[in-house]
Amino acid sequence: MTARAAAPAASELRGFREAQRLAYACAEAVAARLRPGVTEREAARMQREWLRARGVRDWFHLPFAWFGDRTAFTGFRIPLQFFPTDRRLEPGMPFVLDLAPVHRGYPADVGYSGCLGPNPPHDRLLADLREHRELIPREVRERRPLRRIHEDVDRLMVRQGYANRHRAYPFGVVAHKVGRVRERRWSPTLFGFGTRALKGLASDALHGHREGWSPLWSPYRFSDHPPRPGLWAVEPHLGFRGTGAKFEELLVVTDSRDPRESAFRLDDDLPHVRRWAEEATA
């Protein structure tokens, strides 16, 4: 018999929300400082320094930065290509900042898309991401298998005229499970990922394999099960002719029978949500 997963407690949700807001504040602060000539490596370092100045000492993964056609993972074949390079930012060029700090034992994993100046295709990508933010929790509330929701995200992207770029991530994930980690004074990383966070994900994968679920939300058979209660970092990633855009934020899944409480976004006070509200007002 499979053990029933516990829903997150209110105090835990506060901790995760604070971590996510800190991560997005970092992304907005660094995005405001980007100028022509800045490299991906410099943008990643700016994120690390901003967070370390605010007490972050551990990571789910170290910050990434992608510029230009690298925002759409053009030509990506191996995991090493995700790491920041010496690509320089140019006027009109899109960028993505992806960072996952651990704040007081609570991991966040966020994605921030922007552009250095006007870029109408990029604006359209950002606007069309809104449908994905609405689709995913709606289908989670219906208890559709993760694999089927992934397929519905694919179909929506095709209807919008875009390529699915989150399929370029390892295992093609559109989301992964996130859990608390123990705070330690020394927090090593391995290939850019925090070892404690990786240990927690590996433990979930082991337990999930025994119980018939996976902490990875993928298009493959091992994700052919209903959503598991907990927090999921969801990151639909659209691509169009060398331009990519995404958001990444935490989705709360519970075992409540009330559809309104069974799946909800951890926070709505986020940059992409504010952008959509401003566009609707305009």
Residue pairs with C-beta under 8 A, 6 or more apart in sequence:
2 211
2 212
3 211
4 255
5 228
5 229
5 230
5 255
6 229
7 229
7 254
7 255
7 256
8 16
8 229
8 230
8 231
8 252
8 254
12 106
12 180
13 252
13 266
15 103
15 104
15 105
15 106
15 180
16 106
16 107
16 108
16 178
16 231
16 250
16 266
17 266
17 267
18 103
18 104
18 106
19 101
19 102
19 103
19 104
19 106
19 107
19 108
20 108
20 110
20 249
20 250
20 266
20 267
20 270
21 267
21 269
22 51
22 54
22 56
22 101
22 103
22 108
23 51
23 99
23 100
23 101
23 103
23 108
23 109
23 110
24 110
24 112
24 270
24 271
26 47
26 50
26 51
26 54
26 99
26 101
27 47
27 97
27 99
27 110
27 112
27 271
28 112
28 271
29 50
30 43
30 46
30 47
30 50
30 97
31 95
31 97
31 112
31 114
33 46
34 43
34 89
34 95
34 114
34 116
35 89
35 116
36 88
36 89
36 90
36 91
36 116
37 88
37 89
38 88
38 89
39 84
39 85
39 86
39 87
39 88
39 89
40 64
40 65
40 66
40 67
40 70
40 84
40 85
40 86
40 87
41 65
41 84
41 85
41 86
43 63
43 65
43 67
43 84
43 89
43 95
43 97
44 62
44 63
44 64
44 65
44 84
47 63
47 65
47 97
47 99
48 62
48 63
51 63
51 99
51 101
55 103
56 101
56 102
56 103
57 102
57 185
57 187
58 101
58 102
58 181
58 183
58 184
58 187
58 194
58 196
58 197
59 100
59 101
59 102
59 187
59 189
59 193
59 194
59 197
60 100
60 101
60 102
60 107
60 108
60 109
60 178
60 193
60 194
60 197
61 99
61 100
61 109
61 189
61 192
61 193
61 194
61 197
62 99
62 100
62 189
62 192
62 193
63 97
63 98
63 99
63 100
64 82
64 83
64 84
64 96
64 97
64 98
64 99
65 84
65 95
65 96
65 97
65 98
66 73
66 82
66 84
66 87
66 95
66 96
66 98
66 244
67 87
67 88
67 89
67 90
67 93
67 94
67 95
68 87
68 89
68 90
68 93
68 94
68 95
68 242
69 75
69 242
69 243
69 244
70 76
70 85
70 87
70 244
71 94
71 95
71 96
71 113
71 239
71 243
71 244
71 245
72 163
72 165
72 239
72 240
72 241
72 242
72 243
72 244
73 81
73 82
73 165
73 168
73 237
73 239
73 244
74 242
75 81
76 82
76 168
79 170
79 191
83 192
89 95
89 116
90 116
91 116
91 117
92 115
92 116
92 117
92 118
92 119
93 115
93 116
93 117
93 119
94 113
94 114
94 115
94 116
94 119
94 122
94 243
94 244
94 245
95 113
95 114
95 115
95 116
96 111
96 112
96 113
96 114
96 244
96 245
96 246
97 111
97 112
97 114
98 109
98 110
98 111
98 112
98 246
98 248
99 109
99 110
100 107
100 108
100 109
100 110
100 197
100 233
101 107
101 108
102 108
102 181
102 187
102 194
102 196
102 197
104 183
105 180
105 181
105 182
105 183
106 180
107 178
107 179
107 180
107 181
107 197
108 178
108 250
109 176
109 178
109 233
109 235
109 248
109 250
110 247
110 248
110 249
111 235
111 237
111 246
111 247
111 248
112 247
112 271
113 122
113 125
113 126
113 244
113 245
113 246
113 247
113 272
115 122
115 123
119 243
121 240
121 241
121 243
122 243
122 245
124 240
125 162
125 238
125 240
125 243
125 244
125 245
126 245
126 272
126 275
127 276
127 279
128 160
128 162
128 238
129 236
129 238
129 245
129 246
129 247
129 272
130 272
130 276
131 156
131 160
132 153
132 156
132 157
132 236
132 238
133 236
133 247
133 265
133 272
133 273
135 149
135 152
135 153
135 156
136 149
136 153
136 174
136 175
136 234
136 236
136 251
137 251
137 263
137 264
137 265
139 148
139 149
139 152
140 149
140 227
140 251
140 253
140 262
140 263
141 259
141 260
141 262
141 263
142 259
143 226
143 227
143 262
144 152
144 226
145 223
145 224
145 225
145 226
146 175
146 214
146 217
146 218
146 223
146 224
146 225
146 226
146 227
147 218
147 219
147 220
147 221
147 223
147 224
147 225
148 224
149 174
149 217
150 172
150 174
150 217
150 218
150 219
150 223
151 219
153 164
153 174
153 236
154 164
154 219
157 163
157 164
157 236
157 238
160 238
161 240
162 238
162 239
162 240
163 238
163 239
163 240
164 237
164 238
164 239
165 237
165 238
165 239
165 244
165 246
166 172
166 173
166 174
166 235
166 236
166 237
166 246
167 219
168 237
169 237
171 216
171 218
171 220
172 218
172 219
172 220
173 216
173 217
173 218
174 217
174 218
174 234
174 235
174 236
175 217
175 232
175 233
175 234
175 235
175 251
176 201
176 215
176 216
176 217
176 232
176 233
177 201
177 204
177 215
177 216
177 228
177 230
177 231
177 232
177 233
178 230
178 231
178 232
178 233
178 250
179 200
179 204
179 230
179 231
180 200
181 194
181 196
181 197
181 200
182 196
184 196
187 194
187 195
187 196
188 194
188 195
189 195
190 198
201 215
204 215
205 214
205 215
205 216
208 214
208 215
208 228
209 222
212 225
213 225
213 228
214 222
214 223
214 225
215 228
216 222
216 223
217 223
217 232
217 234
227 253
227 263
228 253
229 253
229 254
229 255
230 253
231 250
231 251
231 252
231 253
231 266
232 250
232 251
232 253
233 248
233 249
233 250
233 251
234 248
234 249
234 250
234 251
235 246
235 247
235 248
236 246
236 247
237 244
237 245
237 246
238 244
238 245
238 246
247 270
247 272
249 265
249 266
249 267
249 270
250 265
250 266
250 267
251 263
251 264
251 265
251 266
252 263
252 264
252 265
252 266
253 262
253 263
254 261
254 262
254 263
255 262
256 262
